[in-house]
Amino acid sequence: MVPTVRNDHSETPSRMVRAPRKLVAGLALLLVSAFTVWAVGNLSQGTLQFMGPAMFPRWVAILIGLCGLALILMSTGSNGEELRRLPFRGPVLVSASILLFALTIREFGLAVAGPLTVIVGGLATADARPSEIVLFAIALTVFCIVLFRYLLDLAMPILIIPGTSVSL
């Protein structure tokens, strides 16, 4: 019996995409970039001397898109990790916390919107303990109230109780 020499390269199927995670990440960055460029499409870019409201977001989006293209190219050139099950807990809860802040800041003020946002966002990871999240939410809210309302003197609602005349 003659031993056979195994050639690993001949048994490995040739694939164009060798790093699927990089490909998906690159496509996601391109999608975010394209959406941002579209969203600021009606705004004036201005000039370098007189920047318009679209200049910074548009150019950051273009840079993000270039990073996405680089990831897509890298996904074809080097081996990388395969796709695994995508974790939805983190992105869903962080997105929900941002939406929750947007929905509650004008109706209830920062004293309510702040802790709710931090608590929901903090639940995005299984590593955080609920007691730590609540303490952090309170501390961060107090810091934000002092910073934005009193140090920066911004007209931000601190506490609004609907149906009453309480409005700080």
N, C-alpha and C positions, 0 to 999 in steps of 0.2 A: 504494500500500500504506500503510495507516494503522497506526502503531505502537499496540500495546495496552498499557494500563496494568496492571501486575501488582499485585494486592492480596494481600500476603503473608498477611493474616489470613483471607481467604476460602478459601485453599488449605490452611491448617493445620487438620488435624482437631481437633475439640473433644474433649478428654479430661478426665475427672474427676481423674485422677492425673497431675500435671504434673512431679513429681519422684519417680520410682520408688525411687531410693536412699534418700530420706528416709522413704518409706513402709516399706520393708523394715527400715530401722534402727528406726523407731518400733514396728513390730510385734515386733522382737526385744527391745526394751526392755520392752514390755508382757508378753512371754512370760517374761522373767527376773523381772519384778516379780510376776507372778501365781504363779510357782513359789515364790518366796521367801515371799510371804504365806501360801501353802499350807503350806510347810515349817515355818514357825514357828507354825502354827495351834494346836498343842497346848501351846505355851509360854505362860506368864503374861506379860501385858504390864506389869502393875503400874501405878503412878501416877508422876507427875513427881517426887514426893518419894521414892518407893521404886521405882525402875525395875526391871522384871522382865527376864528374858533375851530376851524377844521385842520389847521396845519399840524399841530402836535398829534392828535389822534390818527390822522391819515398817515403820517410818516411812521409812527409807531406800528400801525397796522401793516404797512408795507414791509417794515423790518421783521415783523412776526411772520409774514408770508414768506419772506426769503429764508427764514429759519425753517419754516415748514418744507420749503422746496429742498433745502439742504438735507433734512431728515429723510425725505422721500428718496433722494439720490443715495444717501448712505444706506438705505434699506436694501438697495440692490447690490451694493459693493461689498458689504461685510456681513458675516453671520451674526445673528442676534437672537434675542429671546422670542419664543413663540407666543402667540396670543393665548391668554388665559381668560377665565371668566372675568368680565369687567365688574369692578366693585361700584355699585350704584349708591350705596349709603352716603358716602362722603359728598359727591357732587350734588345729589338731590337735596340733602339737608343744608349744605352751604348755600345753594341757590334758593331754597325755601327761606333761609334766614334773611337773605338780602331782600327778597320779596316781602317778607313779614315786616322788615324795617320800613320799606317804602309805603306799606299799607297802614302802619301804625304811628309813624312819626308826627304826622299832621293832626291825626285824630286824638292821640293820647299824650304826645310829647316824648321827650328823650328819656324821662324817668321810667317809662313803660317800654318804649321801643328798644332802648339799649339792652336791658337785661334779656328781653325775649329773643333778640337777635343773637346775643352771645350764647344763650342756653341752647337754642336750636342748632346753631353752628357748632357748638361744643359737642353735641351728641353725634356729630359726623364721625367721630372716632370712638372705637370701643375702649380705648386706653384711658380715657378721662373718667374720673369719678364724678358723680352728680354733685356731691358737696363742693368739690373743687371748682366745678363749672359755675355753680351759683355764687360762690365767693368771688371768683374772677369777674363774673358778670356785674356784681354790685360794685366792686372796686373800679372796674373799667368805666362804668356808667357815671360814678361820682367824678372820676378823672375827666371824662368828656364834658360833664356839666360845668365843672370849674374852668376847664380850658376854653370851651366854645362860648359859653354864656358870659363868664366873668373876665377871663383874661383877654380873649379876642373880641369880646363885646358883640357877638353875633346875635341877631334877633331869631333865636331858636326856641321853640316852645319846650319848656321843661316838663310841665305836668298839666294835662287838660283832663278834666273829668266831665265827660259828656252829660248833658242834662242839668248841669249845675253852672254856677258862675265862676267856678274854680279854674283859673288859667294863670299859670306862672310863666 
